[in-house]
Amino acid sequence: SIDLDGSVNVRTGASDVGAGQTQTNRQIAAEALGIALEDVTVTMSDSHVTPLVGVTAGSRQTMISGGSCYRASTELRDRILKGAAELLEANPEDLDIREGRVYVQAAEERGVAFAEAAAQCKKMGVDLHTVGKTKIGVHEFEGHEQYGDAGGWMDYVFGIHAAEVEVNVDTGELRVLNYWSGHDVGQSINVQHVEGQFEGGTMMGVGHALAEEVLTQKGALLNNEFHGYLIPTSVDTPEWDNVILESGEGLGPFGAKGIGEPPCTAGAAAVACAAGQAIGARITRIPITPDHVMEVLGRLKTNGSQS
């Protein structure tokens, strides 16, 4: 919705769980409407005033709530142009909006403030409130009868990960020295947030590879505190380099894709493959504990002596 002072409020049922959904929706609305970021506020996760957008999971909210925000913003943009056209005595299709100002494209000196256009819309009875919607499809792939459908996750992120590790063959200790990752994010709406997802996801993957393990006994969780369930810290962080690829082929706003979970999915595999290359034998379980490394090395030595 747009208020008479030209400020915009975006209401969405999505939750900001640290991936930057709040800022992303602000940027989408500001870019689509041609106004300053400071003029946009976002109300989230209040079911009394926000529409249902489904779960915040599966890297889907940039597409779902972000896509809905984009559609609502472009619709309101068209309405603002109608109000400005009345003031400028021009056709709406001949107008554009940039930096909070509506102007005639062929004569940029002729223009009015975004807030003036909003006030004119009020006088004309033009509603400056709308609801944007994103339709979710279901993709069917070969083997979907066995593995299930894609459900509400309708876009896919492709990437590549590589790890460089060091293995102490006397103790089984494994260290990740360097890490590289690249993903096609479609369009990076907020580069800082994308880099944060890359780095956070990478460390989740490293944690899965080296330490994280759920231990149970007769259905009871044994390591339910962090002194027993180990996660990586800053001292465990390798040197890494991230490559953000932008194909513009995403189904989200401006061609964006979601990038929450994808960076963490390949981490354990990349580290395990690197460890296997280092010791000359395949790693078959995670976490890759020193005991497991020594077990693999022992089998390798036994098989080598037998041959």
Secondary structure as UniProt FT lines:
FT   TURN            4..5
FT   STRAND          8..12
FT   HELIX           21..33
FT   HELIX           37..39
FT   STRAND          40..44
FT   TURN            47..49
FT   TURN            58..59
FT   HELIX           61..88
FT   HELIX           92..94
FT   STRAND          95..98
FT   TURN            99..100
FT   STRAND          101..104
FT   TURN            105..106
FT   STRAND          107..113
FT   HELIX           114..124
FT   TURN            142..143
FT   HELIX           144..147
FT   TURN            151..152
FT   STRAND          159..167
FT   TURN            169..171
FT   STRAND          174..184
FT   HELIX           191..210
FT   STRAND          216..217
FT   TURN            218..219
FT   STRAND          220..221
FT   TURN            226..228
FT   HELIX           234..236
FT   STRAND          239..245
FT   HELIX           253..255
FT   HELIX           262..265
FT   HELIX           267..279
FT   HELIX           290..306
//
